[in-house]
């Protein structure tokens, strides 16, 4: 009996730790998107390609017990929901960052379907132009920017940013930022740890810029690191906006 209660308790905790996902689909039934199909995330002001079919609305919020609800997790949940719903385009309508009322990222979005090769190639090309590196064409290095926007949640907790095995390259406290210039190209893992560990893997290429947004998610004791890559056009704006 005790074992059954334990299993039920663990199941409840795992479920309650996840963000709350709601979707409202059209009457049209679309086939599931294959796992290897790219899912595109579009901003509020980005134009949906012509001939795209509306699949439905999507909302991901705080269940009231959510802990694993950083931006990357929320976006991954959005992509999984879109695939199951038959959509490969997600247009973000609203993004709420963690604040005093919630430690979670919360989004509202609309899902669309467009599998026309020409339209998808155009989306990829626009994405590359929008995120073009600002470094000189002859730059023999790359820069990784780390930044942590000010936020009440976990404001007293800072953590070190480590590279690969254990070398420390910087630290992010609430409202801090720094950049890491490197000529060591290839895949590298950047990570931070408090009561648990979070990391991002970047395939660093010569002449490119990368932006890692950092934060703290609610944890059992002191909070957990939250690190994820953002598009350069978003990272530049957020990084430069910080003092």
C-alpha positions, 0 to 999 in steps of 0.5 A: 500500500505504501509503495502504491502511494509513493508511486502515485505521489511521484507521478503527481509531482512529475506532472505538477512540475510541468508547465500547463499546456492548452491547445484549441484546434480547428475542425480540420484534422491534420496528420502529425508532423514527422519528428525530423521536420523543422519547426519554425518559431516566428515572432509577433510581427513576422509574416506567416507565409502565404498558403499556410493553414491555421491549425489552432491556438496554443497556450502554455502557462504555470500550473501553480506547481511548475518548476521545469518551465524555463524558456527552452522547456516551454518552447520545446513543449510548444514544438511537441504540441505543434507536431502532434497537432500537425503544425510546423509553424508557431507564431508567438503572440505573447511571451511573459517572462518570470516575475513576482507572480510566477517563476515560469515563462508563459506563452500564447501562440498560433499554430500553422501548417505549410510544407511547401519547400519553396516557402520553407527555404524562404523562411530559412533564408530570412532567419539567416539574414535576421541573425547575421553576425556583426563581426568582421568578415575576416574575424578569426574568432567567435564571441559568446555573450552571456546575460541575465536580465534583472528578475525578482525570482532568485535575485540573490543567487548567482552562479559561475559559467563553466566551459566543458570539463570545469574551467570557469569563464565568468559569473552571472548574478542578477542583472549581469552580463559578460562575453567570451571570445574564443578561437577554439571552434567546434562543439562546446558545453557551457554550464552552471550549477547550484542545487542542479545543473543546466547547460547549453551546447554550442557548435562554435564557428569562426566569425559568429556570435552566440547569445545565452540568456541566463536565469534562475528557476524555482528549486527545492532549496536555492533555485536551479540555473536556466540557460538557453540560446536565443536568436541573435536578433533577440539577444543583441537587443536584450544584451545591449539593453542591459546596463 
